[in-house]
Amino acid sequence: MGVPELIYRILCVYKQGDKGSTGITIVFTTRSKNDILVRAENLLRSLSQRTFPRFVMIRVTFLGTSASQPTLRRNVSAIAIQRNGDSFLFDCGEGTQRQMMRYGTGFGCDGIYVTHLHADHCLGISGLLRTMGLQGRTAAMNIYGPEKSQMILDQIVELGVGRVPFPVFVHELKSGDRVDHDGYHIEAFSVEHGLPALGYALLEEERPGRFDVALAHKMGIPEGPLFSALHSGNPVEIDGRWIRPEEIVGPARPGRKLVYTGDTRPNEVVKTMAKGASLLIHEATFAEEEKTRAKETRHSTAREAAIVARDAGVSELLLTHISSRYSDNPSGLLNEAQSIFPKVAVARDGQVFEISHEDNEQ
């Protein structure tokens, strides 16, 4: 009989701040106990040096797409954004926490970006924070809003009997301010809604260029740490010859851009910020037949949102903040937008949209 196969499992644990730890189990099959340590050491070294592709997902979940008031099909404004372990909200209207449970986004939220202080965009914060407290959260929560919003947002945080059992920090932003994260940032920009109001853009850093694996093999570069070093922009030495990254790696590629307008009239600032965006989420409260009403209330029509998308050269447009009169049948909004910009849809509650890279490569 041959030597029996031995199966070893190694648990690799990484920490996610005060929200706990997460791990992956790696399974080795071998016929030699001595072999396992060598293989484990090589694997962990590769992991630490990132010699594998990093698949970074951006997922957008619409938690509320109704304007001003909920309907049977739509809750008020809230969007969950998830990127590579980070999670945050754009707006948090009443009932957002229930939508988060219903659509499976979880409560591991790192921040809330409030566009303005109309109730349908921020009244869900108080209940959400208390539910997080009941679930044992200890990590701090950061809430961002436009200028002159801190007093009201502080009052929303403190609303109700009992204190929130974790730190909550409220920050006022102005147009051009940015909040930095690992590999991307959130940038605030001004919109037109008749009161202090912001839109928000998620902008990724540039990605490394394409790595020419076939050329690397032809040049005698072994796979592993040297691949990683070159792709990270560092020269490597092979048999006394130095190889520069630009010999193997193409030019840097742009990151993705997600733009959310909140409530606004169409304007040049939005158009400039949305230029070349992977996804533009633009409010479309009214159809063109209600254009006068849209101007009076500082909102946009679906056609106006489509013009912004067309002129900004975005890849895709999703319409949200839908008036209750169109809630059950938004086809009129869709048709007038499609006549200007074909790659458009009317968002619905629970819809998930994943943003890929233009070249479909990581």
C-alpha positions as CSV (number, residue, x, y, z in Angstrom):
1,M,0.0,0.0,0.0
2,G,1.2,3.5,-0.7
3,V,1.6,6.3,1.8
4,P,-1.9,7.6,2.8
5,E,-2.8,11.1,1.8
6,L,-2.7,13.6,4.7
7,I,-5.0,16.7,4.6
8,Y,-3.9,19.8,6.4
9,R,-6.0,22.9,6.9
10,I,-4.5,26.3,7.7
11,L,-6.7,29.2,8.9
12,C,-5.5,32.6,7.8
13,V,-7.1,35.3,9.9
14,Y,-7.2,39.0,9.1
15,K,-8.6,41.7,11.3
16,Q,-11.3,44.1,10.3
17,G,-10.8,46.7,13.1
18,D,-13.5,46.8,15.8
19,K,-15.9,44.9,13.6
20,G,-14.2,41.6,14.4
21,S,-12.0,39.2,12.5
22,T,-12.5,37.2,9.3
23,G,-10.6,34.2,8.0
24,I,-10.2,31.9,5.1
25,T,-9.2,28.2,5.3
26,I,-6.6,26.9,2.9
27,V,-6.5,23.1,2.4
28,F,-3.3,21.2,1.5
29,T,-3.3,17.6,0.4
30,T,0.1,15.9,0.7
31,R,1.8,12.5,1.4
32,S,4.6,14.1,3.5
33,K,4.4,15.9,6.8
34,N,7.7,17.6,6.0
35,D,6.3,19.0,2.8
36,I,3.4,20.9,4.4
37,L,5.6,23.5,6.2
38,V,7.5,24.4,3.1
39,R,4.3,24.7,1.1
40,A,2.6,26.7,3.8
41,E,5.5,29.1,4.0
42,N,5.6,29.7,0.3
43,L,1.9,30.3,0.2
44,L,1.9,32.8,3.0
45,R,4.8,34.6,1.5
46,S,2.9,34.9,-1.8
47,L,-0.2,36.1,0.0
48,S,1.8,38.8,1.8
49,Q,3.4,39.9,-1.5
50,R,0.1,39.9,-3.4
51,T,1.3,37.6,-6.2
52,F,-2.3,36.9,-7.0
53,P,-4.9,39.1,-8.7
54,R,-6.9,41.4,-6.4
55,F,-10.5,41.2,-7.4
56,V,-12.0,44.5,-6.2
57,M,-15.8,44.7,-6.5
58,I,-18.0,47.8,-6.3
59,R,-21.6,46.8,-5.5
60,V,-24.5,49.3,-5.4
61,T,-27.7,48.2,-3.7
62,F,-30.7,50.5,-3.9
63,L,-32.5,50.5,-0.5
64,G,-34.9,53.4,-1.3
65,T,-35.8,55.0,-4.6
66,S,-38.9,57.0,-3.8
67,A,-39.1,60.8,-3.6
68,S,-40.3,62.5,-0.4
69,Q,-42.6,59.7,0.8
70,P,-42.6,55.8,0.7
71,T,-44.9,53.9,-1.5
72,L,-45.9,50.2,-1.5
73,R,-43.0,49.4,-3.9
74,R,-40.4,52.0,-2.9
75,N,-38.9,53.3,0.3
76,V,-37.3,56.8,0.6
77,S,-33.7,57.6,-0.3
78,A,-30.8,55.3,0.6
79,I,-28.1,53.5,-1.3
80,A,-25.6,51.0,0.1
81,I,-22.2,51.0,-1.5
82,Q,-19.8,48.1,-0.9
83,R,-16.2,48.0,-2.1
84,N,-13.6,45.4,-1.1
85,G,-14.8,45.0,2.5
86,D,-15.8,48.7,2.9
87,S,-19.4,49.5,3.3
88,F,-21.2,52.9,3.5
89,L,-24.5,54.6,2.8
90,F,-25.4,57.5,0.5
91,D,-28.4,59.0,2.4
92,C,-30.4,57.2,5.1
93,G,-34.1,57.9,4.9
94,E,-36.7,56.5,7.3
95,G,-36.8,52.7,7.3
96,T,-33.4,52.2,5.8
97,Q,-32.4,49.7,8.5
98,R,-35.3,47.4,7.5
99,Q,-34.3,47.7,3.8
100,M,-30.8,46.7,4.8
101,M,-32.1,43.5,6.4
102,R,-34.5,42.8,3.6
103,Y,-31.9,43.1,0.9
104,G,-29.0,41.6,2.8
105,T,-26.4,44.4,2.9
106,G,-25.7,43.8,6.6
107,F,-25.0,46.5,9.2
108,G,-21.2,46.6,8.9
109,C,-21.4,50.2,7.7
110,D,-18.3,52.4,7.9
111,G,-20.0,55.7,7.2
112,I,-23.1,57.6,6.2
113,Y,-22.9,60.4,3.5
114,V,-26.0,62.6,3.8
115,T,-26.7,64.8,0.7
116,H,-29.0,67.3,2.5
117,L,-31.3,67.6,5.5
118,H,-34.7,67.0,4.0
119,A,-36.3,64.3,6.2
120,D,-36.6,61.6,3.5
121,H,-32.8,61.6,3.3
122,C,-31.7,61.4,6.9
123,L,-34.5,60.4,9.4
124,G,-33.4,56.7,9.3
125,I,-30.1,57.4,11.0
126,S,-31.4,57.4,14.6
127,G,-33.0,53.9,14.4
128,L,-30.1,52.4,12.4
129,L,-27.5,53.5,15.0
130,R,-29.6,52.0,17.9
131,T,-30.0,48.7,16.1
132,M,-26.2,48.6,15.5
133,G,-25.7,49.3,19.3
134,L,-28.1,46.4,20.2
135,Q,-26.0,44.1,17.9
136,G,-22.8,45.0,19.9
137,R,-21.1,47.4,17.6
138,T,-18.1,49.2,19.2
139,A,-16.5,50.7,16.1
140,A,-17.0,54.4,15.6
141,M,-19.5,55.7,13.0
142,N,-18.7,58.7,10.8
143,I,-21.6,60.8,9.4
144,Y,-20.9,63.4,6.7
145,G,-23.2,66.2,5.6
146,P,-23.1,69.6,3.9
147,E,-22.3,72.9,5.6
148,K,-24.7,73.9,8.4
149,S,-25.8,70.3,8.9
150,Q,-24.0,69.4,12.1
151,M,-26.5,70.6,14.6
152,I,-29.4,68.8,13.0
153,L,-27.4,65.6,12.4
154,D,-26.3,65.7,16.1
155,Q,-29.9,66.0,17.2
156,I,-30.9,63.0,15.0
157,V,-28.0,60.9,16.5
158,E,-29.2,61.8,20.0
159,L,-32.9,61.4,19.3
160,G,-34.7,59.0,21.7
161,V,-34.1,57.7,25.2
162,G,-30.7,56.0,25.7
163,R,-27.3,56.8,24.3
164,V,-25.7,55.2,21.3
165,P,-23.1,52.8,22.8
166,F,-20.3,53.6,20.3
167,P,-18.7,56.8,19.1
168,V,-20.5,58.8,16.4
169,F,-18.7,61.7,14.7
170,V,-20.5,64.2,12.5
171,H,-18.5,66.0,9.9
172,E,-19.5,68.9,7.7
173,L,-18.1,68.9,4.1
174,K,-18.0,71.5,1.5
175,S,-17.6,71.2,-2.3
176,G,-14.2,69.7,-3.1
177,D,-13.6,68.1,0.2
178,R,-12.6,64.4,0.1
179,V,-12.6,61.5,2.5
180,D,-9.7,59.2,1.8
181,H,-9.9,55.4,1.9
182,D,-7.7,52.5,0.8
183,G,-7.5,52.7,-3.0
184,Y,-10.2,55.3,-3.5
185,H,-11.8,58.5,-2.0
186,I,-15.2,60.0,-1.7
187,E,-15.4,63.6,-3.0
188,A,-18.2,66.1,-2.2
189,F,-19.5,68.4,-4.9
190,S,-22.1,71.2,-4.9
191,V,-25.6,70.7,-6.3
192,E,-28.6,73.0,-6.7
193,H,-31.5,72.2,-4.4
194,G,-32.4,75.5,-2.6
195,L,-30.6,74.6,0.6
196,P,-27.1,73.4,1.5
197,A,-26.7,70.2,-0.5
198,L,-24.0,67.9,-1.8
199,G,-23.6,65.1,-4.3
200,Y,-20.9,62.5,-3.7
201,A,-18.4,60.7,-6.1
202,L,-16.4,57.6,-5.4
203,L,-13.2,57.9,-7.3
204,E,-10.7,55.0,-7.5
205,E,-7.0,55.4,-7.8
206,E,-5.3,54.4,-11.1
207,R,-4.7,50.7,-11.6
208,P,-1.4,49.3,-12.7
209,G,-1.2,48.6,-16.5
210,R,-1.6,45.2,-18.0
211,F,1.1,42.7,-17.1
212,D,2.4,40.8,-20.2
213,V,2.8,37.3,-18.8
214,A,3.9,35.8,-22.1
215,L,6.7,38.3,-22.5
216,A,7.7,37.8,-18.9
217,H,8.1,34.1,-19.5
218,K,10.0,34.7,-22.7
219,M,12.4,37.0,-20.8
220,G,13.0,34.2,-18.2
221,I,11.2,35.8,-15.3
222,P,9.9,33.2,-12.9
223,E,6.4,33.6,-11.6
224,G,5.9,34.6,-8.0
225,P,7.4,37.6,-6.1
226,L,9.3,39.0,-9.2
227,F,6.0,39.2,-11.1
228,S,4.5,41.1,-8.1
229,A,7.5,43.4,-7.9
230,L,7.4,44.4,-11.6
231,H,3.6,44.9,-11.5
232,S,4.0,47.2,-8.5
233,G,6.5,49.3,-10.4
234,N,9.8,48.0,-9.1
235,P,12.7,46.8,-11.3
236,V,14.1,43.3,-10.8
237,E,17.4,41.5,-11.5
238,I,17.5,38.3,-13.5
239,D,20.9,36.7,-14.1
240,G,22.7,40.0,-13.7
241,R,20.3,41.9,-16.0
242,W,18.0,44.5,-14.6
243,I,14.4,44.5,-16.0
244,R,12.3,47.6,-15.7
245,P,8.6,47.5,-15.1
246,E,7.8,49.5,-18.3
247,E,9.3,46.6,-20.3
248,I,6.6,44.2,-19.0
249,V,3.7,46.4,-17.7
250,G,1.6,48.7,-19.9
251,P,0.5,52.2,-19.0
252,A,-1.6,52.8,-15.9
253,R,-5.4,52.3,-16.3
254,P,-8.0,54.6,-14.8
255,G,-10.0,53.5,-11.8
256,R,-13.8,53.4,-11.7
257,K,-16.0,56.4,-10.9
258,L,-19.4,56.3,-9.3
259,V,-21.4,59.6,-9.0
260,Y,-24.5,60.2,-6.9
261,T,-26.3,63.5,-7.3
262,G,-28.8,63.4,-4.5
263,D,-31.6,66.0,-5.1
264,T,-30.7,68.7,-7.7
265,R,-31.5,70.6,-10.7
266,P,-29.2,69.6,-13.6
267,N,-26.1,71.9,-13.7
268,E,-22.6,72.2,-15.0
269,V,-20.9,71.1,-11.7
270,V,-22.7,67.8,-11.8
271,K,-21.8,67.4,-15.4
272,T,-18.2,68.1,-14.8
273,M,-18.0,65.7,-11.8
274,A,-19.7,63.0,-13.8
275,K,-17.4,63.2,-16.8
276,G,-16.4,59.7,-17.8
277,A,-18.1,58.1,-14.8
278,S,-18.7,54.3,-14.8
279,L,-22.1,54.9,-13.3
280,L,-24.1,58.1,-12.7
281,I,-27.0,57.9,-10.3
282,H,-29.1,60.9,-11.0
283,E,-32.4,61.9,-9.4
284,A,-35.4,62.0,-11.8
285,T,-38.3,63.1,-9.7
286,F,-40.5,64.2,-12.6
287,A,-41.3,63.6,-16.3
288,E,-41.0,66.5,-18.8
289,E,-44.8,67.2,-18.4
290,E,-43.9,68.4,-14.9
291,K,-40.9,70.4,-15.9
292,T,-42.3,73.6,-14.3
293,R,-42.8,71.8,-11.1
294,A,-39.3,70.3,-11.2
295,K,-37.9,73.9,-11.5
296,E,-40.0,75.2,-8.7
297,T,-38.9,72.4,-6.3
298,R,-35.3,72.3,-7.5
299,H,-35.5,68.7,-8.9
300,S,-34.8,67.2,-12.3
301,T,-36.8,65.5,-15.0
302,A,-35.8,62.1,-16.5
303,R,-34.9,63.8,-19.8
304,E,-32.8,66.4,-18.0
305,A,-30.9,63.6,-16.2
306,A,-30.3,61.9,-19.5
307,I,-28.9,65.0,-21.0
308,V,-26.4,65.3,-18.1
309,A,-25.4,61.6,-18.7
310,R,-25.0,62.1,-22.4
311,D,-23.0,65.3,-22.2
312,A,-20.7,63.9,-19.4
313,G,-20.0,60.7,-21.4
314,V,-20.9,58.3,-18.6
315,S,-21.1,54.6,-19.2
316,E,-24.4,54.0,-17.5
317,L,-27.2,56.0,-15.9
318,L,-29.6,54.9,-13.2
319,L,-32.5,57.1,-12.3
320,T,-33.8,57.4,-8.7
321,H,-35.9,59.6,-6.4
322,I,-39.0,58.7,-8.3
323,S,-42.2,60.7,-7.5
324,S,-45.1,58.5,-6.2
325,R,-47.1,59.3,-9.3
326,Y,-44.7,57.2,-11.3
327,S,-43.9,54.6,-8.6
328,D,-45.8,51.6,-10.0
329,N,-45.2,52.4,-13.7
330,P,-42.0,54.5,-14.4
331,S,-42.1,53.6,-18.1
332,G,-42.8,57.2,-19.1
333,L,-39.6,58.3,-17.3
334,L,-37.6,55.6,-18.9
335,N,-38.9,56.3,-22.4
336,E,-38.1,60.0,-22.3
337,A,-34.6,59.3,-20.9
338,Q,-33.9,56.6,-23.4
339,S,-34.6,59.0,-26.2
340,I,-31.6,61.0,-25.1
341,F,-29.3,58.3,-23.5
342,P,-29.9,54.6,-24.3
343,K,-27.9,53.0,-21.5
344,V,-30.4,54.1,-18.7
345,A,-32.7,52.3,-16.3
346,V,-35.1,53.3,-13.6
347,A,-33.7,51.9,-10.3
348,R,-36.0,49.9,-8.1
349,D,-35.7,49.0,-4.4
350,G,-33.5,45.9,-3.9
351,Q,-31.8,46.3,-7.3
352,V,-28.1,45.4,-7.2
353,F,-25.7,46.9,-9.7
354,E,-22.0,45.8,-9.9
355,I,-19.5,48.1,-11.5
356,S,-16.9,46.3,-13.5
357,H,-13.8,47.8,-15.1
358,E,-14.2,49.0,-18.7
359,D,-11.8,46.3,-19.9
360,N,-13.4,43.7,-17.6
361,E,-9.9,43.1,-16.1
362,Q,-8.7,43.6,-12.5
